[in-house]
Amino acid sequence: MEPWQGGESGDWDTLQSALAAACVSDGLPLVPPTAQRVAAMLASGGWQHGDAVALVAPSFETATAGDIAICAVLAGCTPDCFPVLVAAVEAIADPPFNLLGIATTTGSAAPLMIVNGPIAARIGLNAAGNALGAGARANMTLGRALTLILLNVCGARPGETDMATLGQPAKRGLCFAENSAESPWAPLHVERGFAAEDSVVTVVGIAGTVEVNDSDSTTAADMAQTFAQSMLIAGVTGGSGLLGGGEPLCLLPPEWAAAFAQDGLDKAAAKRAIWEHAALDAEKLPPALRQRRLAAAEPGADVLRVAERPEDLMIVVAGGVGRKAAYLPTWGGSTRAVSRRVRNGGK
């Protein structure tokens, strides 16, 4: 991609029409990616326009720092967000994430960005109330920028290569920070092998979101049961005899996490408590679906689980006041979460 040469003078509507005609739009108004704005974006991390970042699907083209910078400007990102976006592109290009499948499926798969470490506060990412919603520029623009990269660099265009039957709101972009300050446990990036002082982006291929509300239970065991039974969705596509599979994402608000910790559960124990309840009797499935799922399961299996092992569940603390959690099933077409350290160009 090249910087916008059309200038910024004239009527706003005419400018937006020109950008849309250039086939770079996600349907929302765009910031013109002028050479000056793109240069400022690249300078924030010490990158050069032609620096190769990753080979991306389904275009199987090399995403350059310049490509990413242009999409960041289009989305309205501030320059200090740019290194986060570069790390996210490196992560989605990693084979275990399965970008080709996520970008082209008829399902509703979409990449979700979770940011940990010092950079989250530095760029103003929201980790607390309404973390998945509107209100924070960094959250909204980073999520949108990754979507624009999927469209303009990866080549995942709706109705052409992106064949989603319905899609979902996360396909417009979704990014938030973990609320590590209010978590009783080690943050996600430390759990995944990084140092606490590292800034890290984790991408997860999600199939949607489900609110989990339990303001009545007082014990971790009861809350784990509520969460687990909210995960038993027969229609979530999954292989190997699973309901969804992959690495299901459990977003717990601070009050939920505190309740687990007060009952003596560390994160691993919380995962196991949820996983043990998250099993659906195969007899509750309609015959054709039951036959297909059990054919892929272990011999003799009579229940379907949300993941192969308790440790496959991902728990992230996010959100503000309240007892509203969320379950984000991962896409069942084979995907794994991938984390990358945020860095400056070439470092």
C-alpha positions in Angstrom: 0.0 0.0 0.0 1.1 3.6 -0.7 0.2 6.8 1.2 -2.8 8.8 0.1 -2.0 11.2 -2.7 -5.4 12.8 -3.0 -4.9 15.5 -0.5 -7.3 16.7 2.2 -8.8 19.8 0.8 -12.4 20.1 -0.4 -15.6 18.6 0.8 -15.5 15.9 3.5 -18.1 13.8 1.7 -16.1 14.0 -1.5 -13.0 12.9 0.3 -14.7 10.0 1.9 -16.2 8.9 -1.4 -12.7 9.0 -2.9 -11.3 6.9 -0.2 -14.1 4.4 -0.5 -13.6 4.3 -4.3 -10.0 3.3 -3.6 -11.4 0.2 -2.0 -9.7 0.7 1.4 -12.8 1.3 3.5 -14.4 -0.8 6.2 -17.6 1.2 5.7 -16.9 3.9 8.3 -15.3 7.3 7.7 -11.6 7.1 7.3 -8.6 9.3 8.1 -6.7 10.1 4.9 -3.3 8.3 5.2 -1.1 11.1 3.9 2.6 10.7 3.6 3.1 12.9 6.7 0.8 10.9 8.9 2.2 7.6 7.7 5.8 8.8 8.4 4.8 9.9 11.9 3.3 6.4 12.5 6.4 4.6 11.3 8.7 7.0 13.3 7.0 6.0 16.6 8.6 2.6 16.5 11.7 3.3 14.4 10.3 1.4 11.3 10.9 2.0 7.7 8.1 1.8 5.1 9.4 -1.3 3.4 10.4 -3.3 6.5 8.9 -6.8 6.1 6.7 -7.8 9.1 5.0 -11.1 8.2 3.6 -13.2 5.3 -0.1 -13.1 5.7 -3.1 -15.1 4.3 -5.2 -15.3 2.3 -3.3 -13.0 0.0 0.0 -14.7 0.8 1.7 -11.3 0.5 4.2 -9.8 2.8 2.8 -7.2 5.2 5.2 -4.3 5.5 5.5 -1.8 8.2 4.2 0.8 5.7 1.1 -1.3 5.0 0.4 -1.5 8.7 1.0 2.2 9.2 -1.4 3.2 6.4 -4.1 1.0 8.0 -3.4 2.5 11.4 -3.8 6.0 10.1 -7.0 5.0 8.2 -8.4 3.7 11.5 -7.6 6.8 13.5 -4.8 5.3 15.7 -2.3 7.6 17.4 1.4 6.9 16.6 2.1 5.4 20.0 -0.3 2.6 19.2 1.6 1.5 16.2 4.1 -1.0 17.8 1.1 -2.9 19.3 -0.4 -3.3 15.9 2.9 -4.6 14.4 3.0 -7.2 17.1 -0.6 -8.2 16.5 0.2 -8.8 12.8 3.2 -10.9 13.7 0.9 -12.9 15.9 -1.9 -13.5 13.5 0.6 -14.6 10.9 1.9 -17.4 13.1 0.7 -20.8 11.7 -1.0 -22.0 14.9 -3.4 -19.0 14.8 -4.6 -20.3 11.4 -5.2 -16.9 9.7 -6.2 -18.5 6.4 -9.1 -20.4 8.1 -10.2 -17.5 10.3 -10.1 -15.1 7.4 -12.0 -17.2 4.9 -14.5 -19.4 6.9 -18.2 -19.2 6.5 -18.2 -19.0 10.3 -18.0 -15.9 12.4 -14.4 -16.1 13.4 -12.6 -12.9 14.2 -9.2 -11.9 15.8 -9.4 -10.4 19.3 -6.4 -8.5 20.7 -5.5 -8.6 24.4 -2.8 -6.3 25.5 -0.7 -6.7 28.7 2.2 -4.8 30.2 3.3 -1.2 30.6 2.2 -0.1 27.1 -1.4 -0.7 27.8 -1.6 2.2 30.3 0.8 4.3 28.2 -1.5 4.3 25.2 -4.7 4.6 27.1 -6.2 1.1 26.6 -9.3 0.5 28.7 -9.1 -2.6 30.9 -12.0 -1.7 33.3 -15.6 -0.9 32.8 -16.9 -1.4 29.3 -13.6 -2.8 28.2 -15.2 -4.5 25.2 -17.3 -1.4 24.3 -16.9 2.1 23.2 -15.3 5.0 24.9 -11.5 4.5 24.6 -9.8 5.6 21.5 -6.9 3.1 21.7 -9.3 0.1 22.1 -11.5 1.2 19.2 -8.9 2.2 16.7 -6.5 -0.7 17.3 -9.3 -3.2 16.8 -10.4 -1.4 13.7 -6.9 -1.1 12.3 -6.4 -4.9 12.5 -9.7 -5.3 10.6 -8.5 -2.9 7.9 -5.3 -4.9 7.7 -7.3 -8.0 7.1 -9.2 -6.2 4.3 -6.4 -4.3 2.6 -3.3 -6.4 3.3 -4.4 -9.9 4.0 -7.1 -9.7 1.3 -10.0 -11.0 3.4 -12.8 -9.1 1.6 -16.4 -9.9 2.4 -18.1 -12.0 -0.3 -14.8 -12.6 -2.1 -12.4 -14.4 0.3 -14.1 -13.6 3.6 -17.1 -15.9 3.3 -18.7 -15.4 6.7 -22.4 -16.3 6.6 -23.4 -13.6 9.2 -20.2 -12.3 10.7 -20.2 -10.7 14.2 -19.5 -7.4 15.8 -15.9 -8.4 16.6 -15.2 -8.5 12.9 -15.3 -4.7 13.0 -12.4 -4.9 15.5 -12.0 -5.8 19.2 -9.1 -4.9 21.5 -8.7 -4.4 25.2 -6.2 -4.6 28.0 -6.2 -7.1 30.9 -7.2 -5.5 34.3 -4.0 -6.8 36.0 -4.2 -4.2 38.7 -7.4 -5.8 40.1 -6.5 -9.4 39.4 -5.5 -11.8 42.2 -3.5 -13.9 39.7 -0.5 -13.5 37.4 -1.5 -11.7 34.2 -2.0 -13.5 30.9 1.4 -12.6 29.4 3.3 -13.9 32.5 1.3 -17.1 32.4 2.4 -17.5 28.7 6.1 -17.1 29.5 6.9 -13.4 29.2 8.4 -11.2 31.9 6.0 -9.0 33.9 7.7 -5.8 32.5 7.2 -6.9 28.9 4.5 -5.4 26.8 2.7 -8.2 24.9 -0.2 -8.7 22.5 -2.1 -11.9 22.5 -4.5 -12.7 19.6 -7.4 -15.1 19.9 -9.7 -16.3 17.2 -13.1 -15.9 18.7 -16.5 -17.0 17.5 -18.6 -14.6 19.5 -19.4 -13.4 23.0 -21.8 -14.7 25.6 -22.6 -12.7 28.8 -22.5 -14.8 32.0 -24.4 -13.2 34.9 -24.4 -14.6 38.4 -25.0 -12.1 41.2 -26.4 -14.7 43.6 -23.8 -17.3 44.1 -21.3 -16.8 46.9 -18.8 -19.6 46.4 -16.3 -20.2 43.7 -17.7 -23.7 43.1 -21.2 -22.3 42.4 -19.8 -19.5 40.2 -17.7 -22.0 38.3 -20.8 -24.1 37.6 -22.7 -21.1 36.4 -19.9 -20.1 34.0 -19.4 -23.7 32.8 -23.1 -24.3 32.0 -23.1 -21.0 30.0 -20.4 -22.6 27.8 -22.5 -25.6 26.7 -23.6 -24.3 23.3 -24.5 -27.2 21.0 -24.2 -25.1 17.8 -20.6 -23.9 18.4 -18.6 -25.6 15.7 -15.8 -27.9 17.0 -13.7 -30.8 15.9 -12.5 -33.9 17.8 -15.8 -34.3 19.6 -15.6 -30.9 21.3 -18.0 -28.1 21.8 -16.0 -25.4 20.1 -12.5 -26.5 21.2 -9.3 -24.6 20.9 -8.7 -22.3 23.9 -12.1 -21.0 25.1 -11.7 -17.5 26.6 -13.2 -16.8 30.0 -13.3 -13.1 30.8 -13.8 -12.6 34.6 -14.5 -9.2 36.1 -12.5 -8.4 39.3 -15.4 -9.4 41.6 -15.6 -12.9 40.1 -11.8 -13.3 40.2 -11.7 -12.1 43.8 -14.4 -14.7 44.8 -12.4 -17.5 43.3 -9.2 -16.3 45.0 -10.9 -15.9 48.4 -12.0 -19.6 48.2 -8.3 -20.5 47.7 -8.4 -21.1 43.9 -5.4 -20.1 41.8 -5.9 -19.6 38.1 -5.2 -23.3 37.3 -7.7 -24.4 39.9 -10.3 -22.0 38.6 -9.8 -23.4 35.1 -10.3 -26.9 36.3 -13.4 -26.0 38.3 -15.0 -24.5 35.2 -13.8 -27.3 32.9 -15.1 -30.1 35.1 -18.7 -28.7 34.8 -18.4 -27.7 31.2 -19.5 -31.1 29.7 -22.7 -31.7 27.7 -24.4 -35.0 27.7 -24.3 -36.2 24.1 -27.9 -37.4 24.4 -29.0 -33.8 24.5 -27.8 -33.2 20.9 -30.1 -33.8 17.9 -29.2 -37.2 16.3 -27.3 -36.0 13.2 -25.2 -33.6 15.2 -24.6 -36.1 18.0 -23.4 -38.7 15.5 -21.0 -36.4 13.9 -19.6 -35.1 17.1 -19.2 -38.5 18.7 -17.6 -39.9 15.6 -14.8 -37.4 16.2 -14.6 -38.0 19.9 -12.6 -40.6 21.9 -14.1 -44.1 21.8 -16.8 -44.6 24.4 -17.3 -40.9 25.0 -20.8 -39.9 26.1 -20.1 -36.2 26.9 -18.7 -33.3 24.8 -16.4 -30.8 26.4 -15.5 -27.3 25.6 -11.7 -28.1 25.5 -9.5 -31.1 25.6 -7.9 -30.2 28.9 -8.5 -27.7 31.8 -5.3 -25.9 30.9 -6.6 -25.1 27.4 -9.1 -22.6 29.0 -7.8 -19.1 29.0 -8.8 -16.8 31.9 -8.4 -13.1 31.6 -9.5 -10.5 34.2 -11.1 -7.5 32.7 -14.0 -5.1 33.3 -15.2 -2.9 36.2 -17.8 -3.1 38.9 -20.4 -5.9 38.7 -20.8 -9.6 38.5 -21.0 -9.8 34.7 -18.5 -12.2 33.1 -18.2 -13.2 29.4 -17.5 -16.4 27.6 -15.8 -16.1 24.2 -15.7 -19.4 22.4 -12.8 -19.9 20.1 -13.4 -20.8 16.5 -13.8 -24.5 16.1 -11.9 -24.8 12.9 -8.5 -25.2 14.6 -6.9 -22.1 16.1 -4.6 -21.4 19.0 -3.9 -18.1 20.7 -0.6 -16.5 19.9 1.4 -13.9 21.9 4.1 -11.5 20.7 6.2 -9.0 22.6 5.7 -5.4 21.5 9.0 -4.0 20.2 10.4 -1.2 18.1 11.6 -1.6 14.6 14.3 -4.3 14.2 14.6 -4.8 18.0 
